[in-house]
Amino acid sequence: MGCKERRYAIREIADLTGIKPVTLRAWQRRYNLVQPLRTDKGHRLYTADDLEKIKTIQSWLNKGVSIGKVKSLLESDVISSAVEDSNQLEEVSDTIDALGDLDGNKTDRLISMVLKEYPLSIVESKFVIPILAAIHFLKLGPRALQLALFKTMFVKHLTILINSESKRGHRPDRVMVNLDETGNLYAWLYYAQLIERGERVVLLDGVEEVSTLFSDASHYKAIHVFAQKSLPEKQLDAILEAKEMETGNVYVSPVIAHLIEERQGAAS
């Protein structure tokens, strides 16, 4: 008796759900989806019901439902399983049109909005992947121009997001190495998700040689290695050797993990 209901700060909600604070604020201000309580100093406090609502919103977004339509779905009590999954957000079509017109202002605005209003996992699977797939089927000339515009604007806004999420006054204690080409969008998304989790990471973009990486970066708490391509045996050997060391502070992206598993399976 007399026990007060648990209250969660916005950072706690972010940790529990993976939804970054800037997105939670956008859901409140623009769409009135979740209205947290406020402390005397104006800090947001969320209830257990708010937490469950946020998880429900996530389930809609995972199905490709536009954030602008979520409120009506919540209010209508529609069962989520009745909605057909979509492999892309509604904003994809508008962005492709803007890229086709080489409209930098509209592309910039749409990317900024999507990164603020959706979790990074949704941005990757239902925004970036469909757009890159559409660009891939264009003729060489238009493809090069539209890809350059999209990559430039996307990395720009990811950088803004990363800077806002990074803890001020703390030096990076982790390093991420991208073995793909400089500016690879998936590498930057991987980097942004590390920052979003509260890790203090410095990115080394477009690294070609890793033979000295693990000795030179030994003062870092952890090393994250990213690649989406097949790697030379020498690089895989160096990564595998570092992972097997007792420190256990080397982490790899899914593609590298798969390559290592294949290599170990072939050797067994």
C-alpha positions in Angstrom: 0.0 0.0 0.0 1.2 3.5 -0.6 3.7 2.5 -3.2 4.1 5.0 -6.0 4.0 4.0 -9.6 7.4 3.7 -11.2 8.5 6.7 -13.3 11.1 6.6 -16.1 13.3 9.4 -17.3 13.6 9.9 -21.0 17.1 8.3 -21.1 15.8 5.2 -19.3 13.0 4.9 -21.8 15.6 5.2 -24.6 17.7 2.4 -23.0 14.7 0.1 -22.5 13.2 0.6 -26.0 16.1 1.7 -28.3 14.2 4.8 -29.3 16.5 7.8 -29.1 15.4 10.8 -27.0 15.1 13.1 -30.1 12.6 10.7 -31.6 10.5 10.4 -28.3 10.3 14.2 -28.3 9.2 14.3 -31.9 6.5 11.8 -31.2 5.2 14.0 -28.4 5.5 17.4 -30.1 4.5 16.6 -33.6 2.1 13.7 -33.3 0.9 13.9 -29.6 1.5 10.1 -29.3 2.9 10.0 -25.8 2.4 12.8 -23.2 4.8 12.2 -20.3 4.5 13.9 -16.9 6.9 16.7 -16.0 9.0 17.3 -13.0 9.1 20.8 -11.4 12.2 21.5 -13.5 10.4 20.4 -16.7 12.1 17.0 -17.1 9.9 14.3 -18.8 8.8 11.3 -16.7 7.2 8.3 -18.3 4.8 5.8 -16.7 4.6 2.0 -17.3 1.6 2.6 -19.5 3.7 5.1 -21.6 6.4 2.4 -21.9 3.9 -0.1 -23.2 2.5 2.4 -25.7 5.9 3.2 -27.0 6.5 -0.6 -27.5 3.2 -0.7 -29.4 4.3 2.2 -31.6 7.5 0.3 -32.3 5.4 -2.7 -33.5 3.5 -0.6 -36.0 6.7 1.0 -37.3 8.3 -2.4 -37.7 5.4 -3.2 -40.1 6.2 -0.1 -42.1 3.3 2.0 -40.9 4.0 5.7 -41.2 4.4 7.5 -37.9 1.7 9.9 -39.1 -0.8 7.1 -39.1 0.0 5.5 -35.8 -2.2 7.7 -33.7 -5.4 6.8 -35.5 -4.4 3.1 -35.3 -3.9 3.4 -31.6 -7.2 5.2 -31.1 -9.1 2.6 -33.2 -7.7 -0.3 -31.3 -6.9 -2.1 -34.5 -5.1 -5.4 -34.0 -1.6 -5.0 -35.4 -1.7 -8.5 -37.0 -4.4 -7.2 -39.3 -2.1 -4.7 -41.0 -0.1 -6.1 -43.9 3.7 -5.7 -43.5 5.3 -3.1 -45.8 8.9 -3.3 -46.8 9.3 0.5 -46.8 8.2 3.7 -45.2 5.8 6.1 -47.0 8.6 8.7 -47.0 10.6 6.5 -49.5 8.5 7.5 -52.5 8.8 11.3 -51.7 12.5 10.9 -51.3 13.0 9.0 -54.5 11.0 11.8 -56.3 13.2 14.4 -54.7 16.4 12.6 -55.7 15.1 12.2 -59.3 14.7 16.0 -59.5 18.1 16.5 -57.8 16.1 18.6 -55.3 18.7 19.0 -52.5 16.4 21.0 -50.2 13.6 18.5 -50.3 15.9 15.6 -49.9 17.6 17.3 -47.0 14.3 17.9 -45.3 13.0 14.4 -45.7 16.1 12.7 -44.4 16.2 15.0 -41.4 12.6 14.2 -40.6 13.0 10.5 -41.0 16.1 10.3 -38.8 14.2 12.3 -36.1 11.0 10.4 -36.2 12.1 6.7 -36.6 14.5 4.4 -34.8 17.7 3.8 -36.7 16.9 0.1 -37.2 13.7 1.2 -39.1 15.5 3.8 -41.0 18.0 1.2 -42.3 15.6 -1.5 -43.2 12.6 0.5 -44.5 14.2 3.7 -45.8 17.8 3.3 -46.8 17.6 -0.2 -48.3 14.6 0.5 -50.5 16.1 3.8 -51.7 19.5 2.3 -52.5 17.7 -0.5 -54.3 15.7 1.9 -56.4 18.8 4.0 -57.3 20.7 0.8 -58.3 18.3 0.2 -61.2 18.9 3.6 -62.8 21.2 4.3 -65.7 24.8 5.0 -64.8 24.6 8.8 -65.1 21.4 9.4 -63.0 22.5 6.7 -60.6 25.8 8.4 -59.8 24.2 11.8 -59.2 21.3 10.5 -57.1 23.5 8.3 -55.0 25.9 11.1 -54.4 23.1 13.4 -53.3 21.5 10.8 -51.0 24.8 9.8 -49.4 25.9 13.4 -48.9 22.6 14.4 -47.2 22.3 11.2 -45.2 25.8 11.3 -43.8 25.3 15.0 -43.0 22.3 14.3 -40.9 23.7 11.2 -39.3 26.7 13.3 -38.2 24.3 15.9 -36.6 22.5 13.0 -34.8 25.8 11.5 -33.6 27.1 14.8 -32.3 23.8 15.4 -30.4 23.8 11.9 -28.9 27.5 11.9 -27.9 28.3 12.5 -24.3 29.9 15.9 -24.0 33.1 16.2 -22.0 34.1 12.5 -22.4 36.8 11.3 -24.7 36.1 8.3 -26.9 37.1 5.0 -25.2 36.2 2.8 -28.2 37.2 2.7 -31.8 35.2 1.6 -34.9 37.0 0.7 -38.0 35.2 0.6 -41.4 36.9 -1.7 -43.9 34.5 -0.7 -46.7 34.8 2.4 -48.8 34.7 5.8 -47.1 31.2 7.0 -46.5 29.5 3.6 -46.6 26.0 4.4 -45.4 25.6 1.1 -43.5 28.9 1.7 -41.7 27.7 5.1 -40.6 24.4 3.6 -39.4 26.3 1.0 -37.5 28.4 3.8 -36.0 25.3 5.9 -35.1 23.7 2.9 -33.4 26.8 2.4 -31.2 26.6 6.1 -30.2 22.9 5.8 -29.6 23.6 3.0 -27.1 25.7 5.5 -25.1 29.1 4.2 -26.2 31.9 6.8 -26.8 33.3 5.8 -30.2 35.7 7.3 -32.7 35.2 6.2 -36.3 38.1 5.4 -38.6 36.4 5.4 -42.0 37.6 3.6 -45.1 40.6 1.7 -43.5 42.3 -0.7 -45.9 45.0 -2.3 -43.7 44.3 -3.8 -40.3 47.6 -5.6 -39.6 48.6 -3.0 -37.0 45.1 -2.1 -35.8 44.9 -4.2 -32.7 48.3 -3.3 -31.3 48.0 0.4 -32.1 44.5 0.6 -30.6 45.2 -1.4 -27.5 44.5 1.7 -25.3 40.8 1.6 -26.3 38.3 -0.2 -24.2 36.8 -2.0 -27.3 37.4 -2.2 -31.0 34.4 -2.6 -33.5 35.3 -3.8 -37.0 32.8 -3.3 -39.8 32.6 -4.6 -43.3 29.9 -5.7 -45.7 32.3 -7.3 -48.3 34.4 -10.3 -48.4 37.8 -9.8 -46.8 41.2 -11.1 -47.7 42.4 -14.1 -45.6 45.2 -12.0 -44.0 42.6 -9.6 -42.7 40.3 -12.3 -41.4 43.3 -14.0 -39.7 44.2 -10.8 -37.9 40.6 -10.2 -36.8 40.1 -13.8 -35.6 43.4 -13.8 -33.7 42.4 -10.5 -32.0 39.0 -11.9 -31.1 40.5 -15.0 -29.5 42.7 -13.0 -27.2 41.8 -13.0 -23.5 40.8 -9.4 -23.5 37.6 -10.1 -25.5 37.2 -6.5 -26.6 36.9 -7.0 -30.3 33.5 -6.9 -31.9 32.6 -7.4 -35.5 29.7 -6.6 -37.8 27.3 -9.4 -39.0 29.1 -10.0 -42.3 32.5 -10.4 -40.7 31.0 -12.8 -38.1 29.6 -14.9 -41.0 32.9 -14.9 -42.8 34.7 -16.0 -39.6 32.1 -18.8 -39.1 32.6 -20.0 -42.6 36.4 -20.0 -42.2 36.3 -21.9 -38.9 33.8 -24.4 -40.4 36.1 -25.0 -43.4 39.0 -25.6 -41.0 37.2 -28.0 -38.8 
